[in-house]
Amino acid sequence: MSKSISFLKRSKSFFAEIGDMAYFAGRFFKEVFKKPFEFKELIRQCYNVGIRSLFLVAVTGFIIGLVFTLQSRPTLTEFGAVSWMPSMISVSIIREIGPVIIALICAGRIGSGIGAELGSMKVTEQIDAMEVSGTNPFKYLVVTRILAVTLMLPLLVIIGDAVALLGSAMVENLKGGVSYTLYFNQAFDTLSFTDVIPATAKTVLFGFAIGLVGTYKGYNCSKGTVGVGEASNSAVVYSSMLVFVIDFIAVFVSDIFFEI
Amino acid sequence: MNKENRKIVLELKDLHKSFGNNHVLKGFSLKLYEGENLVIMGKSGSGKSVMVKCIVGLIQPDSGSITIKDQDIITMGQKELDFLRTEIGFLFQGSALYDSMTVRENLEFPLRRHKDKVKNFEGTDESVKQALESVGLLHAIDQMPAELSGGMMRRVALARALILKPEIIMYDEPTAGLDPITSNEIIQLMRSVQNEYNTSSLIITHDVDCARVISNRIILLVDGINYAEGTYEELSNSSDPQTRAFFKN
């Protein structure tokens, strides 16, 4: 009995949080079109989110391409299909592996960073100070960060995908003597707009989800240092989970429209 | 000047605020007169900070009225409230400096949107330097908050509260967590700021020395209501033991 009551209570608070987050997202859409626009802060956040994540994304992308090619090579060789390697790698990286893994990496780096930053601003009353000084903290802190992640994540994924293909091409060049030109010709020949457009579109949603969850958790952080830790931690957990949920929905919808 | 003849700049009437079953304010009222230093004293958790946050619109009271310069802030729209907030400086208990910005950027922040409301505005850079000079910290202009001591942070926070040249300043525990010498410096600074900027001040404090030096009038907030009111001398020599207990060092 007590177990079912506790389950009901947890379910209730879970759905209440979903409702709160939906309200928070609604407020974002309401504020994003309202003046004054915080362009300077948006540019600063784009730099923080984009340029500062570039190295991590590039290294991750390179290793994905390298390892994926190395692992697939023996099996494809066994079936005499090693010449399909560039096509297989490009489709799987562009469609699925690149966007999801880079979004997860960004959920860890960006989501937790935003959650911790806004959380500590909340507990040290910096957000209150901003409000008292006549600046709308939601617009200055939340809207700019969500927009920055939404704009920067697709660019990071494109860069990550390109570096992953480069890593794969290096393996093919070293192991199979395939020239870079031949590799990239084969890789891009296989790709069509139905591979690239839905995959890029879903990264916009990934970025929005990471920004939304990070800012929501930080902005509504409870008092104390424990609250900041929880905000940062749950920002990563929730946004990673959302990345998978959005990926599932995006693939499902793409299948209906593009017959992938 | 007789207080009846002076202008009321801030008035709270019958203010109530509860958090769940915890009734923090149970009909608290006050009047702050122009040029006055009004000190609010009370035990920890008695609702002093809640009351001051209600005044600046950070917390919505359950009932009662808050009037600042004849404008009811509870029924006010966000735009009007933001405008009115430029006439109120607020010194937070923990200073609340933006830790990702330098001292200069902290002071420039309120000016971004509201410099047109500053009387005799002499340019952003000049205003920042003037405010820092008035708290004796011009040399720290390009430092980060993390590089400042507790007392310096409080001074910078005071300079930021002054940058829009407000008519009312609210101090939430201005000397909390500071050593006696630095506390005394902050108290003297508050006095000089009042003389220089001709402000009315609402000061929340536990510090008896601060109350003695700075107050024109003191209100004791006990159990969510005005328990006692008077000058420092009147209250510290009160016949009521609970009132006197606040003034024992």
HADDOCK unambig.tbl for C-alpha pairs under 7 A between the chains (distance, minus, plus):
assign (segid A and resid 124 and name CA) (segid B and resid 94 and name CA) 6.86 0.50 0.50
assign (segid A and resid 124 and name CA) (segid B and resid 96 and name CA) 5.83 0.50 0.50
assign (segid A and resid 125 and name CA) (segid B and resid 96 and name CA) 5.40 0.50 0.50
assign (segid A and resid 126 and name CA) (segid B and resid 96 and name CA) 4.79 0.50 0.50
assign (segid A and resid 126 and name CA) (segid B and resid 97 and name CA) 6.35 0.50 0.50
assign (segid A and resid 126 and name CA) (segid B and resid 98 and name CA) 5.98 0.50 0.50
assign (segid A and resid 129 and name CA) (segid B and resid 96 and name CA) 6.38 0.50 0.50
assign (segid A and resid 132 and name CA) (segid B and resid 56 and name CA) 6.65 0.50 0.50
assign (segid A and resid 132 and name CA) (segid B and resid 85 and name CA) 6.09 0.50 0.50
assign (segid A and resid 133 and name CA) (segid B and resid 85 and name CA) 6.46 0.50 0.50
assign (segid A and resid 133 and name CA) (segid B and resid 86 and name CA) 6.39 0.50 0.50
assign (segid A and resid 133 and name CA) (segid B and resid 110 and name CA) 5.42 0.50 0.50
assign (segid A and resid 134 and name CA) (segid B and resid 82 and name CA) 4.44 0.50 0.50
assign (segid A and resid 134 and name CA) (segid B and resid 83 and name CA) 6.74 0.50 0.50
assign (segid A and resid 134 and name CA) (segid B and resid 85 and name CA) 5.95 0.50 0.50
assign (segid A and resid 134 and name CA) (segid B and resid 86 and name CA) 6.43 0.50 0.50
